[in-house]
Structures are given as C-alpha cells and as structure tokens.
Amino acid sequence: MTSVVLFGVFFILLLINVPIAVSIIVATLATMLLTIDTLPALTTLAQRLAVGVDSFALLAIPFFCLIWISDGARWDCCQTD
C-alpha cells in the first residue's frame, strides 16, 4: 500500500509538470503521513532535507557560478571594439 501511494503521488505530480525535486518531497511526505503520525513525519523529513543539503560536493555549484561570473566580467572589461 505504501509503495502504491509513493509512486502514485510521484507520477501524478510529474504528469502535471511539477518539478522532480518537489514531486519527490511531496510523495515522500504523503507516504510518511499515511504510515506514521504527523509530527514525527515532518521532523524526519526536515532532518533528511537538512542532511542532504549539508554536503561538501554541493559547494561546487556556487563556486562554478562565481568563477563563470568573474570570468565573464573580466572578459567584458578587456574587450575592445
């Protein structure tokens, strides 16, 4: 029953063009709310989201953007027409 709810909610959200990350979160929350009480479900979800975001590898994304922006700014100021 829980896997039917998990995958059902996930694919329904995907069919109505909800982003994948939001679909995963909402499907997980719906499944957890059906299986356990509300407060432990929300606490567990918040803890898992915080642990997932607190990753050293994710720091590469803003650094690549920062280098791209700084490289573009340097290139624009050095061009002559």
C-alpha positions as CSV (number, residue, x, y, z in Angstrom):
1,M,0.0,0.0,0.0
2,T,2.8,2.5,0.9
3,S,4.7,1.9,-2.4
4,V,1.5,2.4,-4.4
5,V,0.9,5.8,-2.6
6,L,4.6,6.8,-3.1
7,F,4.8,6.0,-6.8
8,G,1.2,7.1,-7.5
9,V,1.7,10.6,-6.0
10,F,5.1,10.9,-7.6
11,F,3.9,10.1,-11.1
12,I,0.7,12.1,-10.8
13,L,2.8,15.2,-9.8
14,L,5.2,14.5,-12.7
15,L,2.2,14.4,-15.1
16,I,1.0,17.8,-14.1
17,N,4.6,19.2,-14.6
18,V,5.7,19.7,-11.0
19,P,9.5,19.7,-10.8
20,I,11.1,16.4,-9.9
21,A,12.6,17.5,-6.6
22,V,9.2,18.9,-5.4
23,S,7.5,15.7,-6.6
24,I,9.9,13.5,-4.6
25,I,9.4,15.6,-1.4
26,V,5.6,15.7,-1.7
27,A,5.4,11.9,-2.4
28,T,7.6,11.1,0.5
29,L,5.7,13.4,2.8
30,A,2.4,11.9,1.7
31,T,3.6,8.3,2.3
32,M,5.1,9.2,5.7
33,L,1.9,10.9,6.8
34,L,-0.1,7.7,5.9
35,T,2.3,5.4,7.8
36,I,3.3,7.4,10.9
37,D,2.0,10.4,13.0
38,T,2.3,13.9,11.7
39,L,4.9,15.4,14.0
40,P,7.5,12.5,13.6
41,A,6.9,12.5,9.8
42,L,7.6,16.3,9.5
43,T,10.6,16.1,11.8
44,T,12.1,13.2,9.9
45,L,11.6,14.9,6.6
46,A,13.1,18.2,7.8
47,Q,16.1,16.3,9.2
48,R,16.7,14.4,6.0
49,L,16.4,17.5,3.9
50,A,18.9,19.3,6.1
51,V,21.4,16.4,5.9
52,G,21.0,16.2,2.1
53,V,21.7,19.9,1.6
54,D,24.6,19.9,4.0
55,S,27.0,18.4,1.5
56,F,30.5,19.4,0.6
57,A,30.1,18.3,-3.0
58,L,27.1,20.8,-3.4
59,L,29.5,23.7,-2.7
60,A,31.0,23.2,-6.2
61,I,27.8,24.6,-7.9
62,P,28.0,28.1,-6.5
63,F,31.8,28.2,-6.9
64,F,31.5,27.3,-10.6
65,C,28.9,30.0,-11.0
66,L,31.1,32.5,-9.2
67,I,34.1,31.7,-11.5
68,W,31.9,31.9,-14.5
69,I,30.6,35.3,-13.5
70,S,34.0,36.6,-12.6
71,D,35.5,35.3,-15.8
72,G,32.7,36.9,-17.9
73,A,33.1,40.2,-16.1
74,R,36.9,40.2,-16.7
75,W,36.4,39.3,-20.4
76,D,33.8,42.1,-20.9
77,C,36.1,44.8,-19.5
78,C,39.1,43.7,-21.6
79,Q,37.4,43.6,-25.0
80,T,38.0,46.4,-27.4
81,D,35.8,47.1,-30.4
